[in-house]
């Protein structure tokens, strides 16, 4: 094997590891952590052989050419990572699909991206077969390795600037858009993640979040693998399986979102589990209540933050593990190859010395997307003079530390006053009986908008005892009067994205349909 022959920089790195760390475990995949405890284990040499095999199948069996899109529909699987690298070798684009979407939603994505091949796992064969498009080939994931490898064809020359990853945004406010990431950007993101985590060959990264999202794929999983660390991969998140893995493989790192953090520390086995193997947890995706952080910090496990989006790689701003306790609640600092600026409502840059002013967070970095996918090839769309406007609102401290306070579109303007829902949500989530909550703005003739608290009761007595007067009494004196919700709505569940973000537009639609006058 000669890594130098690989023109794809992503493939070249993995080929290098296959030589330098041939027998070091690369991926431990637990197909079913509960029913099938014996994992599938690949060292770096075996992983590279799989990459070569899948590359040959993509070329010879499915006719994949440079620029083609290869879609994947299924739960987390080691072959997803193998296929991504195989696509990199061929100059093709790997395109993970959100298996939680309904068929009509998936069809819109497929119609937009026009993949040449759709690979699916057995659990999603019915969904895959419902996605029809002329020229689309369907294949089960086992077809990539079930038969002997066909004769390999010559590999194309692949530029570092060739697109390799096409990931669609959640599309919560409209049509989902595909963010195109080049090989250079993916490697730059891996470098930023390595800066954030300090990966070493001794690290064991427990990966449980969906790989169809850049968070699950590109915050820890792929960067750790490219750094020569071991990845322990589960098909999906399960709190009991996550806690059991602390005993089984003794992971050093893991990535969780607020909803999964809570599922872990509320699990009956949490306090009995030995967490001493963990040097830290990273989180992101949405505003995190301090009580969630404290549940881990009390047990000596720092919880760091990674901030970004599908368009930014996603690693943009990091609260590293060694800063996590001292700066709990903050978002962190930009990675060395990223720039951050805050802009006001007129689009003017807020000077760094104007502390505590709130502005929209804009990112310019080497790991940004190249642009949004377009069948006409207009990949520059989505960036303004190389800056990505995130739509998030942030504040900067004297140290340069950034804190995200909410989404600009979620901000409520009531009687000319700005209300940030996260401030109210953080007060509500710690109140006994509140399982989940969100705050949204509804139109009001007098004030323009007013805040409305939407709450899911927990299953215990405290939840049953919750009432609107009690909630409002809890908030009085803790926030200004103009921030007090004008209404409290109790619901059975909140609509969420794949990574646990509450989908506020859907919440507004849900409560507006049954709203009484405020």
N, C-alpha and C positions, 0 to 999 in steps of 0.2 A: 504494500500500500504506500502510495506517495501522495501525502496531503498537498504537496505543492502543485500537483496536476489539477486540483480542483479550482476552477475559476470562480465558483460561488464562494464568497467569503464565509457564509454561514456553514456550508458543507465543509470547507477547508478547516474550520475550527474544530468541528466534530471529528473529522478524519485525523487531525493532529492528536486529539485526546485518545482516539482509538489506538494510537501508537504509544503515546507517553503514559497513558493510564489504562492499558489494555484490559487488565483484570480487575480494575476498580469498578464497583457497582455503579451503574449509571441510573437505572430505573428499576424500582421494585413496584410492580403493579398488582394491586389486590382487586381482582375482578369482582369479588363479593367478600368484603371484610368479615362478614358474620357467618355466611354459609360455607365459604371456601377460604379458610384462613391461610392455606398454602399459596404464596404469591408467585407470580411470574417475575423472574429476575434476569436482567440484562446487564452484563458489564459493557464497557465502552466498545470493546472489540466486537461483541455480538450485536450491539446496537448499530454499529456502522455496517455490518454485514446485512442487517435488515434494511438499512437505508439503501444499500446497493440493490438489494432484491426488489424493494418497492419501486425504486427508480426504473428498473428494467421493466417491471409490469406496467407502470404508467406509460412508458414509451411504447413498448412492443404490443401490449395487450389493449391499451386504451388510446393510443395515438396522441398522447399529450405533447403539445408543442410550447415553445416559449410564448408567454403572454396568456396562455389558457388559464381559466379558473377551475380549480379542483375543490368542490364543495364537500363538506363533511357534516353529517347529521347523526349525532349519537352522544351517549354519555362519555365521560372522560375515558380515554384508552391510550395505552402506550403507542399504538399505531398512529394516533393523531400527530404525535411529535415526530415520529418516523416519516410520515407523509409530508409534513411541513418541510423537513430537510430535503426530502426527495424532490419536492416542488422547487426548492431553492436551487438544486443541481440542474434542473431543467429550465430555469427561468420562468416557471409557471407561478401562479398565485394560489396560495392555500386560503380557503374561504370557509371558516367554521360557521355553522348555522346554529341559531338558538333553537334547540329542540322543544322549548316551552312555548313557542309561537304556534298559533293555529295554522292550519294548512293554507287558508287564504293569505295570511301574513307571510308565510314562507314562500308562497307562489309569487308574491310581489317582489320579494328579494331575488328569487331565481330569475324572474323575468327581467329584472334590472341588470343583474350581473352576468346572465347568460353563461353559466358554467358549462364546460364540456363534459364533466364527469361529476356525479354525485355519489359519494361513498357513504354508506349508512351501516349502523349496527343492527342486530336482529330485532331489538326492541322498537326500532323506528322504521322498520321496513314498510309498514302500511302508510305512514306519513310520506316516506320517500316515493312510493309508487303513485301517490296522488299528485306529485309534482311533475307536471308534464310540460315539455318544451321540445320543439323539433331539434334534433341533434344531441339531446341530453342523454348520456349513458348512465345507467344505474348499476351500482356494484356493491355487494356486501363487503364489509371490511375484511372478512376472512379471505376474500378473493385476492387480496394483496400478498398473502403468504401461503395460501393453501396448496398451490401447485409449485412445481420447481420453477426457478427463475428462468425466464426466457433469455435468449441471447441479447446482451446489451447492445444498444446502438451508440454511435458516437455522441458524446455529450456536447451541447452547444456552449459557446463562450457566453458567460453570464457576467454582466456588469454589477458592481456594488450598488449601482443606482437603479437596478431593475426592481420593479415591484415584486414582492414575495408574499404579502399578507393583505387580505381584503376582509375587513371586519365591519359589520354593519352596526350602526348606533341603535339604541333601544327604540328610537322612534316614538317616544311617549307623547310628543306634541305634534306629530304629523308623520309623514313618510320617512321611513328609516333611510339613512344615507350610508354608503360604503366608504370607509376611510382606507386609503391605499397607503401601505407602508413599504418602503424599499428595504433591501437587504442591509444597506448601510444604516438606515434608521433603526432597524431591529437590533443590529449589533451595538449601535450607540445607546439604545435603551438598555441593553444587557449590561453595558459598561456603567450606566447610571445606577442600575440596580445593584451591581457589584459594589459601587461606591457607597450605596445605602446600607448594604448588608455585610460587606466584607466576607464574601463567600470563600470557603476553603475546601479542599478535598475531604476534610473530616466532617463537613456539614451534611446533615440529613434534613431535607426539606419536605415537609408533609403537605402535599397539594390536594385540596379537596374542593376548591371552587371550580365552576365550569370553565373549561378551556375554550369555549366559544366566545368568551369575553376576554378583552386584552388584560383585564385584571388577573384572572386566573391563569392566563397563558404567559403574560409578559412582565408581571411584577416580580415573581419568584421562580416559577417553574422552568421556563426556557432559559432565563439568565443563569440560574443555578446549574443547569445541565451544561451550558456553554462554559461555565467557570470550572467544571470538573467535579462538582458536588453530586451527591446522590439525591434523587427525587423519589419519594414514596408517593405513589399516585393512587387515589381512590376514585371510583366512578362518579361519586357524588358525595356531598356532605352528609354525614350522620354523626350526631354528637357522641353517641355511645362508641362508634367505631373510631372517632377522633381520639377520644380518651383512652381507648384500648391500645391505640397505636403508641401512646406514650410509654407503655410497658413493652410492646412488641419490638418496635424499631428504635425507640428512644430518639425521636427527631429533635433537632436543635432549633429549627425555624418553622413557622407556618404562617399562612396568610388567611385571615378571617375578615368578614364584614360584620357590622354591628349586630345584625340578626343572628349570625352564627356564633359570635362571641357570647351573646346572651344565652343561646341554647347550650353552650358549653358550661358556663358558670352556674346555670340553673339546673343542670343535670344532677341527679342524685349521687352520681359517682365522682363529682367534681372535687370535693374536699378530700376524698380518699385516694385520689390519683396523684402519683408522683410526678410533679412538674419540673423536677430538678434538671432534667435533660434540656429543657428549653432555654436558649439564651435570649429568646424574644419572640414576640408575635408582631406581625405587621397588619395594619388594617387600613381601610379607606372606604370609598364608595358613598358615604353620607356622614352627616354630623354625628359625632359620637358623644353620648352622655358621659360625664366624668365618672359616674358610678360604675360604668362598664370597665373603664380603665382601672379604677381602684380595685375591682374584684380580682384582677390579675396582678396588679402592683402589690397588693397585700400578700400575695404568695410568692413574691420575688421574681415575677415574670414581667419585664417591661413591654409595653405595647407602643410601638412606633406607628407613624403614619406615612402613607404614600398618597400624594394627591396628584391627580391628572385626569385624563379622559381618553376615550377611544381615539381621539384625534392627536393626543400628545404622547402616545407611545406605550404606556400611559405615565411613566415615571417623570414627574416634573419637579415637585416639591417634596422634601422628605424630612420627617422628624425621626432622626436616627435613634437606635435603641439606647445609646449612651446618653441621649438627651431627653428620653421619653418621660421619665419621672419628673425631672426638674421643669419641663415645659408641658406638662399634661394639659391637654385641651387645645394646644396650638397645632398648626399644620406643619410648620418647619421652614426649611431653607431650600432654595433651588439647587439642583445638582450642578456640578462645575461647568457643564456645557449648556446650561439653560439660563435664560434671562427672564425676569418677571417685571412687569410694570402694572400699575393700577391706573385706570382711566375713569374720569368722572362721567356724568350723564351727557356732557357735551363732547365727549371723546378726548378731552384734554388730559395729559399725563399729570398725575398727582405727584409732586416732588417727594422724594424719599424722606425728607425731613419734616413733612407734614404728617405727623404720626396720628394714628387712630382715625384718620379719614377713611371712609369706605369707598372703594371703587371696584370696577370690574377687573378681574384678573386676566391679564394677557400674557401669553407664553411665546417665546422664540427660542428654539432649541434644535440640536442636531437630531433628536429623535422624534420630531414632529412628523405627522403624515405628509405625504407628498401632495395630497389633495383628496377631494371626494371623487369616487368613481363616477365616470360618465361614459356612456356608450360612444359619445363623440370625442372622447379622449381629453376633455378639458380638466385635467387633474389639478390645475392650480386653484380651482375654486375652493373656498373655505378658509383661505389665508389672506390676510391684509398686510402687504409689505413684509411677508414672512412671519407675521405675528398671528397667532390663533387667539381669538377672543372667546373665552371659555363660557361666558354667561354667569360665572360665579362671582360673588362679591367677597372681597377680602380687606383686611386691615393689616398694616405693617407696624411692627414695634421698632424701637430704637436699635435693637440688635439685628434688624433685618428679617426677623422671624415673621412669617406670614400666618394669619389665622383666617380661615374661611368662615364667613358668617351666614352664608346662604346663597341661593340662586337669585339673580336679578329679576327673573320673571316671577319668582315666588314672593318677592318683597311686596308688602302690603302698604299702600299709601292711604292713610285715613286722616281726613281733615288736614292734609298737608304734611302730616308726620309720617316718617318712615318706620315701619314695623318689620323686624326680621323674625320670621316664624321660629327659627332655631332657638332663639332666646326663650320663647314661651315653651317650646317643646322640651327643652332641657329641664325646665321646672316641673313639667307634668310627668315626665317619664319616671321620675324617682318617687312619685306619690303612690302610697300603698293602694293596690288594686288596679293600677294602670299597667296593662300588658304592652300596649303599643299606642302611639298617638301621632297626630300630625296637626298642623295649623295651616289653614288656607284662608284666602280673602274672598269674600262674596260682595257683590255690588250693593251699594246703599245710597239712597237718594240724597241723604243729608251729608254723609261723610265721604262719599265716593266709593270707599271700600271699608269693610270692617272684618276683624279677625274672627274666625270660627274654629273652635277646637273639636277635633274628631278623635274619639277615643275607643279603643278596644279594651273591654274589661278583662281582667284575668279570671281564672276559673275558681278562685278561692273566695272566701267570705268577704274579703276586703273589696274585691271587684264588684260583687253584688251590691255592696253598700254605697258604691259611688253614685253621686248625684250631681246635677248641674250646680246647685247652690254650694255644695261642698267643694267642688272644683274651683269655683270662682272665689270662695273664701280663702282657699289655699293660695291663690295667686295674688290676692289683694295685699298690698304692702310690699310685695316682692318685685313687682314691675309697675311702671307708671299706669295711671288709670286709662290712658288712651290705648294702651296695649292689651287691656283686658278683653278676652273673647266676649263677643256679644251673644254668643250662643255656644252650647256644648252639645255635640251629637255623639251618641253611642252607636257603634256599628259592630258587626260580627267579625269583620276582617278588613284590612286595608289592602288595596291593590298594589302590587310591587313588581319591580323589574327582576331580571334574573339574578342580580347581585343584591337584592333586598332593598333597593331604593324605593321609597313610597312614590307612587305615580300620582302626583298632586292634581294634574288635570283630570284624571279619572275620579279622584276623590271629589273634586268640585262638581263634576257631572253627577256623581252618585248622590251627593247631599242636596244638590240643586233640584233634582227630580222630585224630592220629597220635602222640599224646604217650606217652612212657614215663614211669614213676614218677620224680619228682624227688628 
